[in-house]
Amino acid sequence: MGLLSNLLGGKKPDSPLLDKLFDMIEKTAEEAQQNASAEAPAESASAEPAAETAPAPQASGLPWGGDYPPAEENSFTFQGTYLEYFDRIFRAEFPEYALETEQFNNGKRAVVRFMKDGQCALVVELLNDSSSVFKLRRDTLRAGIPYLRYYYDHEGWWNTRSYVTERTRAALNR
């Protein structure tokens, strides 16, 4: 299981569903690595050493991993706050929903509610990596309202625009 096995301390999950999910993630990561190495230009046989350059951004695809942000727009390269980044995506990609946003803990946490026809269709919680709050998630799930959580400052987790859009779209069932 490679990377995910390492993240889980070498243990394999006991759930067949998690096994399948982890296998799909590993396969996607391996394919991305293979595609990146296949697209790498062949080194020239020049006797002169290559000039040192900054590492190129990674190809878009996976919303996590790597030492450098992907070329695709993401929360770490966006020129604004985390809340502006997510708000911009949500308003552009889901214009049929009214967004109700609340901030907590001096802006370290935000809750975005997707409203349609007076009903809450989705709750998205935006948290910093050190947060350990779970009440909102528990309450929304008990109420039968879809819930998502995005960590805006988790190292190596880029929250690419496509990742945020696809995950949010799936939670909204559209």
C-alpha positions as CSV (number, residue, x, y, z in Angstrom):
1,M,0.0,0.0,0.0
2,G,3.0,2.3,-0.1
3,L,2.4,5.9,1.0
4,L,-1.0,5.2,2.7
5,S,0.5,2.3,4.5
6,N,3.2,4.5,5.8
7,L,0.7,7.1,6.9
8,L,-1.2,4.4,8.8
9,G,2.0,3.2,10.6
10,G,2.4,0.2,8.4
11,K,-1.1,-1.1,9.2
12,K,-3.6,-2.1,6.6
13,P,-7.2,-1.0,7.2
14,D,-9.7,-3.6,8.2
15,S,-12.4,-2.4,5.9
16,P,-12.8,-3.7,2.3
17,L,-14.2,-0.3,1.3
18,L,-11.2,1.5,2.7
19,D,-8.9,-1.1,1.0
20,K,-10.5,-0.3,-2.3
21,L,-10.3,3.4,-1.7
22,F,-6.7,3.3,-0.7
23,D,-5.8,1.1,-3.7
24,M,-7.5,3.6,-6.0
25,I,-5.6,6.5,-4.5
26,E,-2.3,4.6,-4.7
27,K,-3.0,3.7,-8.4
28,T,-3.8,7.3,-9.2
29,A,-0.6,8.5,-7.5
30,E,1.5,5.9,-9.3
31,E,-0.1,6.9,-12.7
32,A,0.6,10.6,-12.0
33,Q,4.3,9.7,-11.2
34,Q,4.5,7.6,-14.4
35,N,3.0,10.4,-16.5
36,A,5.3,13.0,-15.0
37,S,8.4,10.9,-15.7
38,A,7.2,10.0,-19.2
39,E,6.7,13.7,-20.0
40,A,10.2,14.7,-18.6
41,P,12.5,15.9,-21.4
42,A,15.5,13.9,-22.2
43,E,18.7,15.3,-20.8
44,S,21.0,16.8,-23.3
45,A,24.5,15.5,-23.8
46,S,25.9,19.1,-23.4
47,A,29.3,19.3,-21.7
48,E,28.2,22.5,-20.0
49,P,26.4,22.1,-16.6
50,A,22.8,23.1,-16.7
51,A,21.9,26.4,-15.0
52,E,20.2,26.0,-11.7
53,T,16.6,26.9,-11.8
54,A,13.7,26.9,-9.3
55,P,11.8,23.6,-9.4
56,A,8.9,23.6,-11.8
57,P,5.4,23.4,-10.4
58,Q,4.0,19.9,-10.4
59,A,1.4,18.9,-12.9
60,S,-2.1,19.2,-11.7
61,G,-3.9,16.0,-10.7
62,L,-3.5,15.1,-7.1
63,P,-4.6,17.6,-4.4
64,W,-1.8,16.4,-2.0
65,G,1.8,15.5,-1.8
66,G,5.0,16.8,-3.3
67,D,7.3,19.6,-2.1
68,Y,5.9,22.2,-4.5
69,P,2.4,23.3,-5.3
70,P,0.9,22.1,-8.5
71,A,0.5,24.4,-11.5
72,E,-3.2,24.5,-11.0
73,E,-4.7,27.2,-8.9
74,N,-4.6,26.2,-5.2
75,S,-5.1,27.6,-1.8
76,F,-1.3,28.0,-1.2
77,T,-0.6,30.0,-4.3
78,F,-3.8,32.1,-4.3
79,Q,-3.1,35.8,-3.6
80,G,-5.6,36.3,-0.8
81,T,-7.0,34.7,2.3
82,Y,-8.1,31.1,2.6
83,L,-11.7,32.3,2.9
84,E,-11.5,34.5,-0.2
85,Y,-10.1,31.4,-2.1
86,F,-12.9,29.1,-1.1
87,D,-15.6,31.8,-1.5
88,R,-14.4,32.6,-5.0
89,I,-14.6,28.9,-6.0
90,F,-18.0,28.3,-4.4
91,R,-19.6,31.4,-5.9
92,A,-18.2,30.7,-9.4
93,E,-18.9,26.9,-9.5
94,F,-22.2,26.8,-7.5
95,P,-24.1,30.1,-8.3
96,E,-27.5,28.5,-7.7
97,Y,-26.7,28.4,-4.0
98,A,-26.8,31.3,-1.6
99,L,-23.8,31.1,0.7
100,E,-24.0,32.0,4.4
101,T,-20.5,32.3,5.9
102,E,-19.6,32.6,9.6
103,Q,-16.1,33.1,11.0
104,F,-14.9,32.0,14.4
105,N,-11.8,32.1,16.6
106,N,-10.6,35.4,15.1
107,G,-10.9,34.1,11.5
108,K,-9.1,30.8,12.1
109,R,-12.3,28.8,11.4
110,A,-15.2,29.4,9.1
111,V,-18.4,27.7,8.3
112,V,-20.1,28.0,4.9
113,R,-23.7,26.9,4.4
114,F,-25.0,26.3,0.9
115,M,-28.6,27.4,1.0
116,K,-31.3,26.7,-1.7
117,D,-35.0,27.3,-1.4
118,G,-34.6,28.1,2.3
119,Q,-33.0,24.8,3.0
120,C,-29.4,24.0,4.0
121,A,-28.0,21.7,1.2
122,L,-24.4,21.5,2.5
123,V,-22.2,22.6,5.4
124,V,-18.5,23.2,4.6
125,E,-16.1,23.8,7.5
126,L,-12.8,25.5,6.8
127,L,-10.3,24.8,9.6
128,N,-6.6,25.2,10.4
129,D,-4.5,22.1,10.7
130,S,-4.4,22.2,14.5
131,S,-8.1,22.3,14.9
132,S,-9.8,19.5,16.7
133,V,-13.5,20.5,16.6
134,F,-16.0,17.9,15.8
135,K,-19.4,19.1,17.1
136,L,-20.5,20.8,13.8
137,R,-19.7,17.7,11.8
138,R,-21.6,15.4,14.3
139,D,-24.6,17.7,14.4
140,T,-24.9,18.2,10.6
141,L,-24.6,14.4,10.0
142,R,-27.2,13.7,12.6
143,A,-29.5,16.2,10.9
144,G,-29.0,14.5,7.6
145,I,-27.2,17.5,6.0
146,P,-24.1,16.7,3.9
147,Y,-20.8,17.9,5.5
148,L,-17.4,18.6,4.2
149,R,-14.2,19.7,5.9
150,Y,-11.2,21.4,4.2
151,Y,-8.0,22.2,6.1
152,Y,-6.6,25.4,4.6
153,D,-3.1,25.2,6.0
154,H,-2.2,21.5,6.0
155,E,1.3,21.2,4.6
156,G,1.3,19.5,1.2
157,W,-2.5,19.4,0.9
158,W,-3.0,21.9,-1.9
159,N,-6.8,22.2,-2.2
160,T,-6.6,22.6,-5.9
161,R,-9.6,24.3,-7.5
162,S,-10.6,21.0,-9.3
163,Y,-10.3,19.0,-6.1
164,V,-12.5,21.5,-4.1
165,T,-15.0,21.8,-7.0
166,E,-15.3,18.0,-7.6
167,R,-15.6,17.2,-3.9
168,T,-18.1,19.9,-3.2
169,R,-20.1,18.9,-6.3
170,A,-20.2,15.3,-5.1
171,A,-21.5,16.4,-1.7
172,L,-24.2,18.4,-3.3
173,N,-25.1,15.4,-5.5
174,R,-24.9,17.3,-8.8
